[in-house]
């Protein structure tokens, strides 16, 4: 079931697998009546309260922006939090290279005209939670970090600002790489390396061996986009996991943020060769006795 013209992601239990990249957003919901009802309620609440870009309700009834809302409870609704469903999403243009090349070409033009760096997938708060986690755990500032599907590269800029020096961002969109390079250079961080690379191609035995291994790999939505591919999403997810094995060194950390996949589903996707290290807390909301998250952030460690 598809709905249009909304820019925020909703979680897949209210999870929306598509985002707005400077155009109208269509998002898909599972055909569960309870999920649909909750999603429509969430949409209505957002319109009433002018929520920020992403759904950031806490059971304490505060938005991340500080705006106070009603206390909604949502702990026991079927289809929430513990749901695990391996079926693929309906294919979407958001799973294609051409879509992102066009989107980042527009963002590059906008940056050149206005200096606006463009969208941050899942919002600034989500990105900064990841940066804070990496820094707070005492990660060596000389650790090599790979941003998978770097987009405008602002995650790596934030890591550079707190002292990390060996930073690499890859994206299969040439326009995204040009945008990231321009932003990093103009903000005084030309040492950050940005390369036009299709991460999934690294799964092949004959794939690029000039990259990696890395100490830390970060994904903030790339697996979500891969999962919308019209060209065999299940196989492409398998390629993603294999590429990650090749790029992440033994004992290395993989930090993933997703709005399409729940914790149980991510644990299933990365069960072979990875173990859960930690879950990074993300904003929750409750309604009708059931608790949900707008996004899920997990940290995996690659087994040696």
KAGI-V147866 format. One record per helix or strand. SS is the DSSP state (2 for helix, 1 for strand). FROM is the first residue (numbers start at 1). TO is the last residue. Records with the same first field share a line. If there is no record, write none. Layout:
# KAGI-V147866
SS = FROM-TO / FROM-TO
This chain:
# KAGI-V147866
1 = 2-4 / 11-11 / 15-15 / 26-28 / 62-62 / 68-68 / 75-75 / 144-148 / 166-171 / 193-196 / 214-220 / 248-258 / 274-280 / 284-287 / 290-293 / 296-302
2 = 33-49 / 93-95 / 97-114 / 123-136 / 154-161 / 174-186 / 199-203 / 222-226 / 233-247 / 263-269
